[in-house]
C-alpha cells in the first residue's frame, strides 16, 4: 500500500503537538511529568489504545503503557519506547516559547523527544482511520526518567522489550537526518568532597575547602578524556555561606566510551580517585550505566527496511552508531532488533534554541507508519 493514502497534515500535527510542548515536564518534577502523561493518555485513547497507568517510584513520575487492537494481541510484536521527561525546568517557556518561524518550530522538549512520540501516535491513528491493521501488535511505552539515565524504569523497559520482536525509538534524528543502529556506553558518577569548616576571614588557614578540592579534581577528571573515553562534569553543588570555608561539595560526572572495555577501564580510573588529600576526603560512587549497543543482524534488517521506506517517501535514511545515550541502549544490548532516532529532524536539543524542522513532521510520520505496516 502506498503511504500517500495516509493523509498526514502538518497543521493538524502541529496543533496536536503544541499542548505537549507547552506542558513542561522536567524529570525531577514528578507532578509535571504526570501531567504530561495525562495528555499523552488522552491522545492514545483517542487513537484507539487501551491504557495502563504505572505508578512512579524513586520520586519520579509514572509511566503509560498503551496497547492497540490487533488480531494477534498478546503475541510478540513491536514496542515503541519513548520518554516524556525533559531537561528543561518549569519556566523555560518564558524564554523558549512555542513559536513557528522560517520553517522551524521551537519549544522545550519539542525535539527531545515529544514530537517523535506524538508522531508515533499520529501514525497509528492514521493507519486505523484508513482501515489498515499493522502486521504485528503494537505497544507504546512512555517513561518519565530517561534524561537522568532511566534509574526507575529500566526494568520496565527491558521487561516490555522481551515480550516483543522489535523496538522502535522515536528519539530525534541524527545531525544528518539518519537513524541510530548502535550507541556508545555511558556511565554516571556521584562525587563528594568532605573538608573542614572555618570562618573565612577570622580563621581561613584553619579550614580545608571542599569546594577548592572539588575544583582541582574536576580539572583532573576532565583532563583524563581521550578519544576512546570522555569525562564531563555537569553538576556542582557546594557551600551555604560565603563567610564559611566549605566543608561539603558534590558533583556529577558523565563518562562515554565507544566500546564497553573502554568504559570499564574508565570506571576503574574514576573509582581509583577515592581517597584523602590535604585533609579533604574525596568519594566517588558509580551511578546508572547504559551498556554499549552494537547492531546485530536483526537491527540491520530493520534499517534496510526503513531505508527502502525512506526512498519511497523521498529521502535516503543513513545510519550509524552514536553517543548520547537513549533507552535503545538497553533494548539493543539485549539483542532485540532496535531502530533508534527515527524521530524528527531538528537542532539545539537541551538548549534554549531547541527546535524542529517542520518539513520533517510528515516525512517521519510516514516512516513510522511504513515500519509499523511492514515489520513482520
LUMKESE-830942 format. One line per 2 residues: number of its first residue (from 1); for each residue x, y, z of C-alpha. Coordinates in steps of 0.1 Angstrom, whole numbers, plus 2048, in hexadecimal, padded with zeros to 3 digits. Layout:
NUM> X/Y/Z | ...
END
This chain:
1> 800/800/800 | 80C/823/7F7
3> 814/839/815 | 803/855/802
5> 7E2/846/80D | 7E9/853/830
7> 7E0/877/82E | 7F7/885/849
9> 7F2/8AA/84D | 80D/8C1/85A
11> 7F5/8DA/869 | 7E2/8C0/87C
13> 802/8B0/889 | 80E/8D2/896
15> 7EC/8D9/8A6 | 7EE/8B8/8B8
17> 812/8BB/8C2 | 80F/8DE/8D1
19> 7FE/8D4/8F1 | 819/8BA/8F7
21> 835/8D3/8F3 | 823/8ED/909
23> 81F/8D3/924 | 841/8D6/934
25> 84E/8B5/942 | 871/8B7/952
27> 87C/895/95E | 880/89F/983
29> 85C/8AD/985 | 847/88D/988
31> 826/8A0/988 | 82F/8B3/968
33> 839/892/957 | 818/882/962
35> 805/89F/952 | 817/898/932
37> 80E/873/935 | 7EA/87E/938
39> 7EC/891/917 | 7FC/873/906
41> 7E2/85C/915 | 7C6/870/906
43> 7D5/870/8E3 | 7DD/84A/8E6
45> 7B9/842/8EF | 7AC/859/8D3
47> 7C2/844/8BB | 7B1/824/8C7
49> 7CA/817/8E1 | 7C3/806/902
51> 7D6/816/91E | 7E8/80A/93D
53> 7F6/825/955 | 814/819/968
55> 81C/82D/988 | 83E/83D/98C
57> 858/834/9A5 | 879/842/9B2
59> 869/865/9B2 | 863/865/98C
61> 842/867/979 | 82E/84A/96C
63> 82E/838/94B | 814/831/930
65> 811/80F/91E | 7F9/80F/900
67> 7EE/7F2/8EB | 7DB/7F4/8CA
69> 7C0/7DC/8BE | 7CF/7BF/8A9
71> 7C4/79C/89F | 7E5/78F/8AE
73> 7E3/7A3/8CE | 7FA/795/8E9
75> 812/786/8D0 | 835/795/8CA
77> 833/7B5/8B6 | 841/7D8/8B5
79> 84A/7ED/8D3 | 84C/813/8CE
81> 861/820/8EB | 862/845/8F4
83> 867/85C/911 | 852/87B/919
85> 869/88B/932 | 880/8A8/927
87> 89F/8BA/934 | 88D/8DC/934
89> 881/8E9/956 | 85F/8F8/95C
91> 85F/91B/94E | 874/914/92F
93> 855/91D/91A | 85B/941/925
95> 87B/942/912 | 875/926/8F9
97> 850/92A/8F0 | 83E/916/8D5
99> 844/929/8B5 | 845/922/890
101> 85D/935/879 | 870/92E/859
103> 866/909/857 | 86F/902/87B
105> 85B/8FC/89A | 869/904/8BC
107> 862/8F9/8E0 | 870/8E6/8FE
109> 872/8C1/8F7 | 864/8C4/8D4
111> 882/8B2/8C4 | 88B/89B/8E2
113> 873/88A/8DE | 84F/896/8E0
115> 84B/89A/8BA | 857/877/8B2
117> 840/868/8CC | 823/87B/8C0
119> 829/870/89C | 829/84C/8A7
121> 805/851/8B4 | 7FC/864/894
123> 809/848/87E | 7F4/82E/890
125> 7D5/845/88F | 7D8/84A/86A
127> 7DD/825/864 | 7BE/81D/877
129> 7AA/838/864 | 7B5/828/843
131> 7AA/806/850 | 7CD/7F9/84E
133> 7D8/7E0/869 | 7FD/7DF/872
135> 80E/7BE/86A | 816/7B9/88F
137> 806/7C4/8AF | 813/7E6/8BC
139> 81A/7F2/8DF | 825/815/8E8
141> 838/81B/909 | 83E/83E/915
143> 855/842/933 | 85F/85F/94A
145> 884/85E/951 | 89A/859/932
147> 8AC/87B/936 | 8BB/86F/956
149> 8C5/84C/94A | 8A4/83A/94F
151> 8AA/82F/973 | 886/827/97B
153> 879/817/95B | 896/804/94B
155> 887/7E3/958 | 865/7ED/94A
157> 873/7F4/927 | 887/7D4/926
159> 86A/7BF/931 | 854/7CE/916
161> 86F/7CA/8FC | 872/7A5/904
163> 84D/7A1/8FA | 853/7AF/8D7
165> 866/7A8/8B7 | 870/7CB/8AF
167> 876/7EC/8C1 | 871/80F/8B1
169> 87F/82D/8C3 | 873/84F/8B5
171> 88F/863/8C3 | 899/880/8AD
173> 8AC/879/88D | 8D2/87C/88B
175> 8E1/89C/87E | 8E0/88F/85A
177> 8BD/882/85E | 8C8/85E/863
179> 8BC/843/87A | 8D1/834/896
181> 8D9/80F/895 | 8F1/80E/8B3
183> 8FB/823/8D0 | 919/829/8E6
185> 91B/81F/90A | 914/839/925
187> 91C/83A/94A | 912/854/964
189> 925/85B/984 | 91D/86E/9A4
191> 93A/880/9B5 | 93D/88E/9D8
193> 958/8A2/9EA | 958/8A5/A10
195> 96E/8C1/A1D | 972/8D4/A3E
197> 95D/8F3/A45 | 96B/913/A53
199> 962/938/A53 | 96E/945/A31
201> 97C/965/A3E | 985/95F/A63
203> 994/93D/A5F | 998/936/A3A
205> 9B8/921/A3F | 9A6/909/A57
207> 98E/8FE/A3C | 991/8E4/A20
209> 97A/8EF/A03 | 965/8D3/9F3
211> 95D/8EA/9D6 | 981/8F2/9CE
213> 98A/8CD/9D0 | 96D/8C4/9B9
215> 978/8DF/9A0 | 99A/8CF/99E
217> 98B/8AD/999 | 974/8B9/97E
219> 992/8C5/96A | 9A4/8A4/970
221> 986/88F/966 | 97E/8A2/946
223> 9A3/8A0/93C | 99F/87A/93C
225> 98A/87D/91C | 998/86A/8FE
227> 989/862/8DC | 97E/840/8EB
229> 96F/84C/90B | 962/86E/914
231> 95A/87F/936 | 944/89D/93C
233> 93A/8AD/95D | 917/8BB/959
235> 90A/8C2/97C | 91B/8D2/99B
237> 90C/8DC/9BC | 91F/8E9/9DA
239> 91F/901/9F7 | 904/915/A08
241> 915/934/A16 | 92F/949/A05
243> 93F/951/A27 | 945/92C/A2E
245> 95F/915/A20 | 94B/8FA/A0F
247> 94A/8D8/A20 | 936/8C6/A05
249> 933/8C6/9DF | 922/8AE/9C6
251> 925/8A9/9A1 | 91A/892/985
253> 92E/884/969 | 924/874/948
255> 93C/85D/936 | 937/84F/913
257> 94A/835/8FF | 946/824/8DD
259> 94F/802/8EB | 944/7F1/90B
261> 968/7E9/914 | 972/80D/911
263> 955/817/928 | 95E/7FC/941
265> 982/809/942 | 974/82C/946
267> 95F/821/963 | 97E/813/974
269> 990/834/970 | 974/847/980
271> 970/830/99D | 996/831/9A3
273> 992/856/9AC | 983/84D/9CD
275> 999/859/9EA | 9A5/876/9FF
277> 9BC/892/9F7 | 9C6/8B1/A0C
279> 9AB/8AA/A25 | 98F/8A6/A0C
281> 97E/885/A06 | 974/87E/9E1
283> 959/864/9DB | 94D/856/9B9
285> 930/83F/9B5 | 923/830/995
287> 900/83A/989 | 8EA/82D/96D
289> 8FB/81E/94E | 8F0/818/92A
291> 901/7FB/919 | 910/7FB/8F7
293> 8F7/7F2/8DC | 907/7E3/8BD
295> 8F0/7DC/8A0 | 8E8/7B8/897
297> 8D8/7A9/878 | 8B5/7B0/884
299> 8BC/7D5/889 | 8CC/7D8/867
301> 8AF/7C7/856 | 898/7E0/867
303> 8AE/7FC/85A | 8AE/7EF/836
305> 888/7EE/837 | 887/811/845
307> 89E/81D/82A | 888/80D/80F
309> 86A/81F/81E | 87D/840/820
311> 885/83E/7FB | 860/83A/7F3
313> 85A/85A/808 | 875/86D/7F6
315> 894/86C/80B | 8B1/855/813
317> 8B4/84A/837 | 8D7/845/843
319> 8E2/833/863 | 8FE/82F/87C
321> 907/82C/8A0 | 905/84A/8B6
323> 90D/859/8D8 | 8F2/869/8ED
325> 8E1/84B/8FE | 8BD/841/8FA
327> 8A7/825/906 | 8B1/814/8E5
329> 8D2/80C/8F7 | 8BF/7F3/90D
331> 8AA/7E2/8F3 | 8C5/7E1/8D9
333> 8DE/7D3/8F2 | 8C4/7B8/8FA
335> 8C7/7AC/8D6 | 8A4/7B7/8CC
337> 8A4/7C7/8AA | 8A1/7ED/8B1
339> 8A0/80B/89A | 8A6/82C/8AC
341> 8A4/851/8A3 | 889/84D/889
343> 878/86D/896 | 879/890/889
345> 896/8A4/87B | 8A0/8C3/88F
347> 8BB/8D5/8A2 | 8C3/8E2/8C5
349> 8B6/8C6/8DB | 8BC/8CD/900
351> 8C2/8F2/8F8 | 8AD/912/8F7
353> 8AE/90F/8D1 | 89D/8ED/8CF
355> 888/8EA/8B0 | 87C/8D2/895
357> 87B/8D5/86F | 856/8D6/867
359> 85B/8C5/845 | 867/8A6/857
361> 845/8A0/869 | 832/88F/84D
363> 852/87F/841 | 859/86E/862
365> 834/865/868 | 834/853/847
367> 854/841/851 | 845/835/871
369> 825/82A/860 | 838/817/845
371> 84C/804/860 | 82D/7FC/874
373> 81D/7EF/854 | 83A/7DA/847
375> 84D/7CC/865 | 843/7A8/867
END
